[in-house]
Amino acid sequence: MTAPAIELKGISKAFGAVQANKDISIRVMPGTIHGIIGENGAGKSTLMSILYGFYRADSGEIYISGQKTPIPDSQAAIAAGIGMVFQHFKLVENFSVLENIVLGAEDSALLRPSLARARKELKSLAEEYELNVDPDALIEDIGVGMQQRVEILKALYRKADILILDEPTGVLTPAEADQLFRILGRLKDEGKTIVLITHKLREIMEITDTVSVMRRGEMVGHVQTAETSPPELAELMVGRKVLLRVEKKPATPGAMVLDVRDLNVTDDKGVHRLKGVSFNVRAGEILGIAGVSGNGQSELLEVLGGYEKATGTIQLNGTEIDLSGRHSDGQSRRARGIAHVPEDRQREGLIMDFMAWENIAFGYHHEPQYQKSRLFMDLAAIKQDTVDKMSRFDVRPPDPRLTAKNFSGGNQQKIVLAREIERNPDLLLIGQPTRGVDIGAIEFIHQQIVALRDQGKAILLVSVELDEILSLSDRIAVMFDGKIMGERLPEQTNVKELGLLMAGVTGEAA
């Protein structure tokens, strides 16, 4: 019988009292695409970090192609034929593609011979695996889809026969994701072994041959992809049945809450980030903004949230908002009835070293319910309010004294949502609501967003997840290069059309 390309036996790893991996065994056969799924904190990344030499297991053994193979560090992993493409690319932006390929794998102190050999090898790899990319282009000048190709080429240049990909489609358009899947299929046909970590069940069903499911640090199932289904995989991940579709009644839009006209933003480097953006959101509806990251969505949220200056006009409930920056900040926006769940919860939504009760009060600490007197806050009231919000939003563990960094990503997101949603806002700005969140928490977050809409609130949703945009939105606007490319109704469009708009192709051109 053919030996597995990868076999892990009894892998365990603890970080203090936290058991990240517990007696995990897994076999990945050569020339296959093997998916690994699980909730946040299930131990997927720890397991792959052990395989790639970032961590050392407390116990257990690693076999590569049937041979016991100690992997004390990443150099040993590379020597064993393992390459890893990270979710956040490890590229030097002001270096060329060729320089990034060679970096760390130079033949000698003289760089010129290494670059010459790499150029020849790169051309051969590009032709063999359909990974064409300009070797002399700077990383900062190429798109994320091309950057991902560079990461794959880096691994292949180092003679990887095993590729680990961590959430590889998180920054890609649908068309780029389809192209990536074709590349992975080609690599598989050439005998490469691929391990795919993703939270997208649709991708698991579409491209993998087998899938392993992890829950709370343990391996709970190995199945042939053709013999399973998304609901079955979701139940294995969470330990209960999960509703994979968003259940909501048709929207009944009311008065206009937000009216944006000819919004323009130029950053400190003189780059035009928003270009004449116009749209509106009514009470009792969700407007979804679709687009690949970096096309102006972040700047739009920053302007609406009071963090960025702009030109143009914004009216909230018929009253104009100052965009000059003189009387514009997050606190004034909150006072006007705007709540904001930012795209990056750890950088913009939370202070990671502060406790949950402190984070719950941030931005709202001047409110009467939190004041004991003109000079002192009522800390007992804040802590009790935090306990109540944690209970209603199912934050685990429900301990207001834990620092934000000690909660999983999904529970960090619930803390931010609880703080913003329960302020009874007229308008909720919500960016990437389920980024890095496990499937059980996704279900809960979607329910909260729909419930707020059904209370008659206006919601502006920004997400790179097209499935999320299509299932939550009542109307969809697509952004590309700082502009609104078009607006669609979810029931009258599809992933292909939205993907073209996200790439800057209008319906007529398509």
N, C-alpha and C positions, 0 to 999 in steps of 0.2 A: 504494500500500500504506500501511496505517496505521503511523505511526512508533511505535517502542517507547516506553513510558512512561519506562523507564530503559534507558540503554545505557552500559556502562562499557567503555572501550577501553584495553587495555594498562596496567592499573593495577598499579603496583609500589610497595611500601613496605617499608623496612628500618628496624629499630631496632638501630643498631650493626651487629654482625656477623650478626644474626638477620634473615633475609629473610621477613617476615610475609606479604607478597603478592608474587607474581612473575608479571608480565605477564598479569593476569587480564582477561578480556573476558566480558561477560554481557549478555544482552538480556532484558528483562521487558516483556511486552506489556500494554497497558492493559486494565483490567477483568478481570485474572486474579489468582489466588493462586499465588505462586511460592515454593516452598520452597528453602531453602539448608541443606544438612547437611554435616557433616564432623566429624572427631575434634577433641578439645581441641587447640588450637594449630594447627588447619588454616588459620586466617586469616579465619574468617567474621566475627567481631566487628570485626576491623581493617577489613575491606572495608566493612562497614556503617557503621563510624565515619567512614570517608572519605566515604561518601555523605551522612552526616548532618553533616559538617563538624567532627567532633571532631579528626580528623587530616587533614593534607594529604598527598596522594600524592606520592612522589618523581618519578613520571612517569605519564603516561596522561591520558585525557580522560573527562569526564562529560557525557552528553547527556540532557536531560530533554525528553520529547515532541519529539524530533528536533532540539532546539536545544542547541548547546554551552553548558554552564552551569558556570562556575567556582563551587566551593562552598568558600570559605575558612574558614567558620565555621557554627555552627548557625543563626544568624540568616539567613544566605544560603540554607541548606537549607529553612527554614520559608518564606522568601519564594518559593522554587522549588516550594512545594506539598508538601514532604516532612515527615511527622511520624513520631516514633519512640516506641514504648511499650516501656520498659525492663523487664527481668526484675525488678529491684528498683525499685518505683514511686518517682517523684520528686514526692511530694506533701507538703505541710505538714500534719501531723496535727492540729494544733489550729486549722486554718482550715476554713471550710465548703467544701462542694463548689463553690459559686459563686465563692468567693474564689480557690480553686485554679485554676479555669477561667480567670479573668481575670488571674491573677498573671503578669506579664511581657508582657501584651498589653493594657494599659490604654490608653484613648483619650486621657486627659489626666491632669494632676496631680489633678484632682477625681475621686475614686473612685466617687461615687454614680452619675453618668451611665453609667460603664463597667459597673457592676453591673446597672443597669436594662437596658441593652442586652443584656448577657450573659444575663440571666434569660430575656428574650424569645427570644434565639437558642437557648439551651439547650433550651427547651420545644419549639421547632421541630425541633431535631436529635434530641431524644429520641423524638419522634413518628415522624420519618422513618426512623430506624434501630433502633427498639425498644431504646433505651438509657435507659430510665426510671430516674431516680435523684433523690432529694430534694435540691434545690439548697441547702437550708439546713442539711442534716445535716453534722455535723463528720466529717472523715475518720476520726478515731480511733474513731468510733461506728458505722462501717459495715464490712461484711465485705470480704475481699480481692476477691471477685468484683465487688462494687460499686466498689471502688477502681480496679479495672482498667477498668471502664466510664468512670470519670472521666478516666483517662489517654487513652482513645480519644476522649472528648468534647473534651478539651483540644486534641488534634491537629485534630479536625474544626472546632472553633471558630476555629482558625488557618488554615482553608481548605485543609487537606491533601487532596490527591488521591492521594498515595502514602503508605501506612502501613507502617512497618517494625515488626514485633513480635518481640521477643527472648525465647524460651522462655516463651510467654504462659500455659501451663497448669501451670507448676511449683507454684503455690500454690492451685490450684483443685480442688474436688471434681469427680467425673465429671459430675454434673449441671451444674455451673457451666461446665465445659469444653464440654459440648454446647451450652449457651446461647451461649458465646463463638463457637463455630463457626457457629451460626445467625446471629449478628450479623455475622460476617465474610462469610457468604454474602450477607446483605442488602447490605452495603457493596459487595461485588463486583457484585451486580445493579444497583446504582446507579452503576456505572462506576468505582468506586475500584479502585486497584491495591494489592495487598497482598504484602509480602515477609515470609515466615514463617521465622524461624530456630528450629529445634527439633532435639533429639536423638531424639525419639520417632517411629520409623518408622511406627507405626500412625497417628499424626496426619498425617504426610506423605501416606500412602496415602488417608486419609479425606477430606482437605479441599483439597489442592493440585491445580492443573492441570498444572504443570510443576515440575521439581526440578533444581537444580544441586548437584553434589557437589564438595567441596574436599578436598584432601589435601596436607598439608605446604606450604601457601602457594600451591598451584597449583589451577586448575580442571581436574578430570579427567573431567567428564561433564555433559551436559545431556540430560534425558530427559523425555518425556511421562509423567506419572504413571500413566496408564491402560495404558502399555506396559511397565511395569517391575514389580518385586516387592521386598519387604523384603530377602530374601537377596541379590538383585542390588545393591541400594543399599548394603547393609552391606559387600559385597565391594569396591565402588567406594571406599567411605570408608576401609577399612582396607588394601586391597591384597591381601587373602587371604580365603578363605572363613571366615565367622564363624557359630558355632552360636548361633542366636537363642533357643533354648529351653534351659531348665535341665534337664540330665539327672541324675536322682537316683533311687536305689532307695527303696522305701517305708521310712519310719522304723520303728525298733524301740525305742521309748522304754523306758528303764530306771527306776532309782530317781529320786525327786523331788530335784532339785538346789535349785530356788528356789521358795519358797512365800511369797506376799505376801498379807496379810490386812488389810482395812480401812485402807488407806494414805491419809493425808490430808496435804495441804500447803497452808499459807496464806502468801502472800508478804509482803514488807515493807509493801505498801500495804493489806494486809488482804483481798486477793482470794484466794478459795478455788480453788487451782489443781488439786488432786487431791481427789476426793470419794469416799471409801470404795472405793478400787480394790483388787480381789482377783483373783489369778490364780496359776498355777504353771507351771513349766517343768521337764521331766524330762530326764535324760541321754539323749543321742542324738536330740533333736528340736529343731526350730526353731519358736518361737512368734513369729508376726509380729504387730506392733501397727500397724494401719492407722488413718489419720485425717489430716485437714487440719492443717497446722502451726498450733501455738498452742492445741491442745486438751488439753494436759497431758503429751504424750509427752516433751517436753524435761525437764520437772520430774521425771517418772518416772525417766529415765535419770540425772538429777543425784542423786536420792535413792539409787538403787542403786549409783551410782559413788562415793558418799561426799561429794558437794559440797553437799548440801542437807539440812536437818533436816526431820523429818516425825513424825507420830504413826501408830500402827498397829504391825504386826509384820511383820518379814521374817526368814525362816529360810533359811540356806544350808547344805545338807547336814545339816539337822536342828538346827543351832545358830543361836540368835537373833543378829541383828546390831543393834548399838546405833544408834538413829536420833536420839538427842538432840543430836548434834553435839559432845559432850564427848570421845568417844573414836572419832570417826567421820571418816575422811578417805580420800582416794584411795589413799594408801599402805597403810593398814590393809586396805582392800578388796582390793588386789592381793595382800597377804600371805594373805588368805583364799581366794584362787583365782579372783578376779573380774578379767577383763580388759575394757577399755573402749575402743571406737573411737567417739569423740564425733561429734555431728552436724556440727559446724563444725570441720573439720580445721585451718583456719588460725588460728582464735581459741583453740581448746581442745586440739587434738591436736599442734600443732607450734609451735616458736618460729621464725618465718620467717627471721630474720637469723642463726640458728645453723646449723651444718653438719649434714649427714645423719647422721654418726656420733654427734654430740651428741644429736640428736633420737631416735636409736635407743635410746640409754641412758636417756633421761629416764624417771623413775619407777621404774627398775630399776637405778639406778647403785649401789645398796648391795649388790647381789647378789654372792656370792663370785667368780663368773667374771669380774667387772669390777674386783676389788680386788687391788692389788699388795701392800698392807699395810693396817694399820688406819687409816692417815692418807692414803694415796695410791691413786688409781684407776690401773688398768692401761690406759692409753690405747691401746697397741698392740693389746691384746686386744679393746677396744671397736671399733677400726677394722677389725680382721680379721673380727669378728662382723658388722659392718655390710656388709662386702664379701660375706660369705657370704649374708646375708639379701637383699641387692640381687640377687644371682644367682638365688636360689630364687624371688624374687617378681618377677623381670624388671623391675626398676627401671631406667629409662633417663633420662639416661646413668648407668652404674654407678660413679659417682664419689662416694665418701663425704665428700669435702672440699667439695662444692658446698653452698651454703646452700639451705635448704628453698624459698625464694622463687624459685630458679632452676629448679625442677622444674615440669612441667605439673601440673594438678589431679589427673589420674589417677595420676601417679607420686608425688605427695605422699600420696595415699590409700594407695598400696601401701607406703610407708614406715611409716605408722601401723599398717596391717594386719600388716606383718611384725613390728613391735615387739610387738604385742599377741597375735597368734595363736600365735607361736612360744614363748610363755611356758607353754604347755600348761595353759591355764586350765580350771577346772571349769565356769565360766560366762562366756560372751562376750556383752557388751552391745555392740550395734553400731547406730549411728544414721545413717540416710541413707547407706548404704555406697557408693552410686554417684552421689551428687549431683554434677553438673557433670563427670562422668567419661565419656570417650568409649566407643564401643561395644566396641572391642577390650579395653579394661581392664575393662569391665563383665563380659564373659565370664570373664575370669581371676578377678575378685573373687568372682563367684558360685561358681566351682569351688572356691575356697578355703573359703568358708563351708560348702558341702556336705561337703567333705572333713573339716572339723572336726566336723561333726555325725556323720559316719560313724565318727569315732574315739571316739564316745560322749560328746561334750561337749554341754552345754546352751547354746542360743543364743537370746537375746532380740533380735529384729530390729525396728527402728523405721524405717518408710519411708513417704513420701507417694506413692510410685509403686505403684499397685495391681497393675500387671503383675508387678512385682518381688515384692510380697507374695504374690500368688497362685502364682507359680512356685516360690518358695523355701520357703514356710512349710509346716509339717505341720499346724499349727492357726493360726487367725487370730482375734485379738481386735480389736474396733473401738472407738476412743476418740472421745468428743465431749464438750466442755465439762467435762473433768476426770473423766469417768466411763467405765467399760466398758459400752458399749451392747449388746454381745452377742459371742458366740464362734461361729465357724463352721469347718467343715472345707473346705479349698480345692475339693475335688471336689464339694461339695454347695452351693456358692454361686456367685455371679457378680458382675461389676462393678456391675451395677445395684443388687443387694441391698446390697452393701458401701457403695456410694455413698449410699444412703438412710440407713444406719446412721451414716455419717460426717457426715451432715447432721442427726443427732439424731432420725431417724424410725425407730421400731422396726418389726419385721416385722408386728406386729398392726396398727399405725397405717397402714403402707403398704398 
